[in-house]
Amino acid sequence: MGRLWMASLGGEVLYAEDLPGCCRRDAASAESSFECHACGASWQASLPLEPEECAFTERASDREQKGAA
């Protein structure tokens, strides 16, 4: 998986591979944000997505730590 980019004006989050072709070129050399030279779109690096924890799994691990059967 590639790096995630978020539209600076909000909302849209895309992998670098899914950016428009003109934006992909600028994304390859950008660190945390960039403005596409061709179309003018502004993008910033998105925080990495982490899956939410499952409440059932969390409870089971709590019991296991306490030694419950």
C-alpha angles and dihedrals in degrees: 000000000000133000120292120239126192124204108251091227089057141253111057119089118183138172112246089250090058097051117107111275094253091052093046091066092055093041091058092066100033124104107195108343142001144176115227111243092210105046103013096236115153120220134179130193111266123225111257113268116239122194116247116252117251113242091218093052092046092053093047092052091050091055092046091054091051092049097247118157 
